[in-house]
């Protein structure tokens, strides 16, 4: 059984996090939140996430820098990152977002239907990947057992 996936929302504005949390209530996932890049990195070190949603403009560490640092964690190299921004909506900023590891870049105000649709796709991809990894582990164990049996028969 695959456990409930986790989504990390990072924004320095509490109202923005509350809005995203409210929109994402409909999806089957645990939502964790951070109000700074530093707080987000602590959570990333402690949890496995199916999806991360970052605001771009934050004091201290912006979303681009956060994405770069998150990618340094082995367990986060393939986790989808979605940027959300009201200010950095120009093509150069969007391109920078993709170059720092984002899989999507949404502008505010976010269309709730589009956000939910995208999140559901990323969560389904995560679930399918978890199932595939579990099947791979089972097959590797079967192969190991078969090799042991072959070795016993050779003796």
HELIX and SHEET records of a PDB file:
HELIX    1   1 UNK A   14  UNK A   24  1                                  11    
HELIX    2   2 UNK A   37  UNK A   46  1                                  10    
HELIX    3   3 UNK A   63  UNK A   70  1                                   8    
HELIX    4   4 UNK A   74  UNK A   76  5                                   3    
HELIX    5   5 UNK A   91  UNK A   99  1                                   9    
HELIX    6   6 UNK A  112  UNK A  154  1                                  43    
SHEET    1   A 5 UNK A  30  UNK A  34  0                                        
SHEET    2   A 5 UNK A   6  UNK A  10  1                                        
SHEET    3   A 5 UNK A  51  UNK A  55  1                                        
SHEET    4   A 5 UNK A  80  UNK A  85  1                                        
SHEET    5   A 5 UNK A 104  UNK A 107  1                                        
END                                                                             
